[in-house]
Amino acid sequence: MHINNLDLFDEYQKYYNLYTENNNKLNDIIQNITQKYTFSYDPKKYYRLNDTNMGTRNINELSGIIIMLNAIIEKTFYGFCIKTFNKYKCEKIYYCNNKHTKFCFTTYHFNCSGDEFIILFGWEYFTPMLIHYPKDDLVFNISYRYSDITPIIYNSNINYSIPYYPKYNFISYGIGLIHNAGHYLWQEIFGLMLLIEYNLIDNIDEFIIYNYDYLNIGDILQNKFNKTITHINSNTSHHGLTVNLSKHFITNSLINNFKNIYELKDNRQNNEINILFDIRTNDRLWLNQIPIIVNIINSLKNTYQAYSVNFFISGFYSYEMLYLNNYYNSSKEIRKQMKIFNTIQKCISSPIYNLINLNLSKILFICQKIDLCIANAGSGLSFFYQTIFNNDTICLTLKQKVIDFDRQRYGFENCISNCVFIEPKYITDFNGNFILKQGCLLPLVITKLNNIIQKKQI
């Protein structure tokens, strides 16, 4: 196998220009997207610079959006041959339906009776990775992010025993493809909001709902947009999947579209203080969370007696297809979290509201009235809370992960500006978990709450 790596950005960009230069509407949308950026858009600067860098992973990449929007606008999935620059219709599709795989892959096949070429898309951001010409075993690396795609070539876990045949002049849009609920919101849901923002939802003839529709967007699309919905009930179900949009940089307008569609708003009350603790138990554990949370609850009850102070604890959320997720043993994690909740509740005289194992859509409505979220970063609900509402959040995580999590904020126009991280000097990492220094969190919580109360009084 020979790999043409497209080491120069101009070589890479030349391929994607084939799509924008041959579709004026697509070109106008791409230009409009980049004009909305609040950062200096410089894709050449970050091209394969570092595959963990936020500039590379999120905000500078448009390759997947270009190919997918082109298909949606043209109402047929087209791909350009990188050797001849000719345009071909997609003839068949294969995808990874192995539920043991963390990130799924899809292959789109073109010019099958001639010099066939295959474009492979992959998660965790649904983007094009490579073009493979099987007859001469030639591969072109068309990934913005990865300078070495060899592992992807051999580990994509594509199931070539089940072909899917796209219909021409008919677009099927898939959603709920990935198990990670955070990426489902960040990429899939906001990708759909982009579709709505540019008035392209009528170009979709069918929405295919996969295993991980955590927010029941299928019901929204059917009831509010009168769209045809097909639910995939098994890994061998046949369908005509063609596209999925994955949005990387999230503008305020996309968030507002989401809030309007789900009828979410700021519902915080002046006479209440509502505090949410979001916990995790599968990894990056906060080892001394129980005594610190108990101390915070007891202290705040005494400090803010003039207010109705309410406490909530969240963790894993329920979802009917969550049992398919082999990366997280949800039943085991829920049992762990319920044990933590019960231990904390026994130390508190007043009731704590338990959100563990509730439906995620229902929890979002509760989040409308939350004033402050204290979260183990990456635990799940905190990401939804700070992304959608951008209200006050205090995050804790491993000392070595603070910078990685903190720079995720730059994937959002609002920079998740009301989130702060506990400084690494107060954190001790311990075998992949961490311990928080006693006494460092409560003063920060009180400062946050005093600022919140001051705003309530204005």
C-alpha positions, 0 to 999 in steps of 0.5 A, a space after each residue: 500500500 502506498 500512502 500519499 500524505 498530502 503533507 502540504 496544506 495547499 495540497 489538502 485544500 485543493 481537494 476540498 476546493 473541488 466541492 466549493 468551486 463547483 457549488 456556489 451555494 455551498 461556497 456562500 455558506 462556508 464563507 458565512 460560517 467562517 465570517 462568524 468566527 470570533 477567532 482568527 481563522 487560520 487553517 493553514 497554521 494549525 494543519 496537522 500541528 497537533 492532534 490534541 490541539 483545540 485549534 486542530 480538533 475543532 475550530 479550524 476544520 471544515 472538511 466534513 461540513 463541506 462534503 456533507 453540505 454539498 450532498 445535502 444541497 445537491 440532494 445526492 451524495 457526490 465525491 470528487 476523484 482526487 486523481 482526475 478531479 471528476 465528480 461521481 455519485 456515491 453507489 454504496 456505503 458500508 459502516 462500522 456496526 460493531 458496538 464494541 468500537 468506541 468511534 464508528 467509521 463509514 465508507 462511501 464508494 464511488 465509480 465502482 465499475 471503474 477506478 473505484 475510490 472510497 472516502 472514509 469518514 470517522 468519529 469522534 468528529 465525523 470528518 473525512 480521513 482518507 481516500 482509498 483506491 483499492 485497484 492500485 492500493 493507493 491511499 490519500 490522507 485527506 484528514 485535517 487532523 492526522 499526519 499518520 493515518 496508518 492506524 485508521 486504515 487497519 482499525 476502522 472495523 468496517 463491516 463489509 458484509 452489509 452494503 447500504 445503497 443510497 437513493 439518488 435525489 433523496 437524502 437520508 440524515 443519520 443522527 445518534 451514531 456515537 455513544 458519547 453524549 457530550 459529542 452527540 450534543 457538540 457534534 451531532 445536535 449542533 450540526 443539525 442546528 447548522 442545517 436549520 440555521 441555513 434553511 436546509 432541513 427541507 432538503 432532508 427526506 428522511 431522518 434515521 435515528 440510531 442507538 444514541 438519540 439521548 435528547 429524543 431529537 427524532 420526536 422533535 423532528 417529527 412533531 415540530 418539523 413534520 419530518 419522516 423518521 426511521 428508527 434503526 432497531 438492529 445492527 442489520 437494519 437496511 436503510 439509505 443513510 447518506 449524511 451526518 453533519 458534525 459542527 465543531 465551532 459552536 456559535 451563540 446562534 446555534 445554541 439559541 436555535 437549540 434552546 428555542 426548539 427545546 423550549 429552554 430558558 433561564 428559569 432561576 428564581 430570586 428567592 432560591 439558590 439551586 446548586 447541582 453536584 455532577 459526579 462521575 464514577 467510571 474514571 478520573 474519580 474525585 476520591 474525597 468528594 463525599 466529605 467535601 460535598 457534605 461540608 459545603 451543603 451544611 455550610 451553605 445551609 447556614 450561610 444563606 438562611 434567607 434563601 431557599 437553598 436546594 441541592 441536586 446530585 446528578 450522574 449517569 442519566 437513563 436512556 433506553 438504548 444505553 445498554 448497548 454502550 459497552 464502554 460504560 457499564 451503566 448499571 454498575 455506575 448507577 449503583 456506585 453513584 446511588 451509593 454515593 448519593 445515599 451516603 451524602 444524604 445520610 449526613 444531611 438533615 434536609 432532602 437532596 434532589 436525586 437526578 441520577 438515572 433520570 432521562 437526560 431531556 427531563 434533567 435539562 429542564 431542571 437545569 433551567 433553574 440551577 444557579 451553580 454547578 459543581 462538577 467533575 469535569 467530563 462527567 456529562 451533565 455539566 457539559 450540557 449545563 455550561 454549553 447550553 446555559 453558560 451559567 456558573 460552573 466550578 469544574 474539578 479534574 485531574 491536575 494533568 487534565 485541567 489545561 485540556 478541559 479548560 481549552 475546550 471552551 474555545 470551541 464555543 463563541 461564548 467561551 463558556 465564560 462562566 466556568 472556572 477550574 480549580 487550580 492544579 495546585 489544589 489537586 493531587 493526582 492519584 492512580 488516574 484519580 485525584 484528591 482535592 485539598 481540603 478547604 479550597 472549594 468552599 471559599 470559591 463556591 461562596 464567592 460565586 454564590 455572592 456574585 449570583 445573589 448580587 445579580 439577582 438583586 439588580 
